[in-house]
Amino acid sequence: MLFTISSKPEARELLGRGSGRWHLDLMLEQRYPQIRFDWDRIRAGIEERMHTLPDIYPYREGEVSSRFRRDLCAFTRQLGLADPQDMHWAAELLSEHRMELEYLRDLISWRLSVCEQEPNDFNGDNAFYWRRRLQANDEPPEVIELMADLYNEGDLDRVEALARLFIDCYDNYVEGPTTWARSPRLAMLHVAGDVDQLIGTPYGANDPGCGGGHTYSGGATDWLTMTGNVVPGEVFTIKLFVFDAGENGSGLADALVLLDNWRWNLEASAPGVNPQ
């Protein structure tokens, strides 16, 4: 189910008999571009069944507050139970997740610091919380910048820990950082410059270099095979990311990605990249 109309006022807003500022049809089409909506039929169905809808519905409680409170309580409960002064396993558990918890600490501080903003065209929503209800489960925009900064700083342990966290949290976080999470050794070798360890591995690309000598380039890979599954009839997108901070910030000048040997298969496959 993509969306539920929960009250008569919300139905009237969708039918164009409300404030007229928010257009759910356009918002749904933007959220689900792969779906064709028969709006004439949808509007007729809503008109026909409007009498079955309640006059009021607790949108804030039902669509926003209760979900946030549920997850906040779950996190608070787990963190409260994990007392390192009382249980040694708790000390080990918190230490294992130190980087993720530090990220959450900083995120909470940042979110609280900007709560005094007044409503405007950028941050507003309507009485039915359509923006929130159509919000995709994607990573926040600042995550991309954060991960790039950590990568450039060489903090690859933190990159790997946060990439694993984001993969578990967000539906579509499967691009560049997934490679770090599945094969952090590649990124570590690239930053550390320990390229001799690449010899004999799938990540050891023999580079003649500008001077004609032969060296192994950290971060270069041999051919990798990526497999995945798609739903028939749906639109899907493949994004290729290059993280190269060399050449005084213009690392893309010598970066290259090759995509070859694309194949469709009727059998399901195990998603992933090989070799890892």
Secondary structure as GFF3:
##gff-version 3
##sequence-region A 1 276
A	DSSP	alpha_helix	8	14	.	.	.	ID=ss1
A	DSSP	alpha_helix	24	31	.	.	.	ID=ss2
A	DSSP	alpha_helix	39	49	.	.	.	ID=ss3
A	DSSP	three_ten_helix	50	52	.	.	.	ID=ss4
A	DSSP	alpha_helix	59	59	.	.	.	ID=ss5
A	DSSP	pi_helix	60	65	.	.	.	ID=ss6
A	DSSP	alpha_helix	66	81	.	.	.	ID=ss7
A	DSSP	alpha_helix	88	96	.	.	.	ID=ss8
A	DSSP	alpha_helix	98	113	.	.	.	ID=ss9
A	DSSP	alpha_helix	130	133	.	.	.	ID=ss10
A	DSSP	alpha_helix	142	152	.	.	.	ID=ss11
A	DSSP	alpha_helix	156	169	.	.	.	ID=ss12
A	DSSP	alpha_helix	176	182	.	.	.	ID=ss13
A	DSSP	alpha_helix	184	192	.	.	.	ID=ss14
A	DSSP	three_ten_helix	195	198	.	.	.	ID=ss15
A	DSSP	beta_strand	205	207	.	.	.	ID=ss16
A	DSSP	beta_strand	215	217	.	.	.	ID=ss17
A	DSSP	beta_strand	225	227	.	.	.	ID=ss18
A	DSSP	three_ten_helix	247	249	.	.	.	ID=ss19
A	DSSP	three_ten_helix	251	254	.	.	.	ID=ss20
A	DSSP	beta_strand	272	274	.	.	.	ID=ss21
###
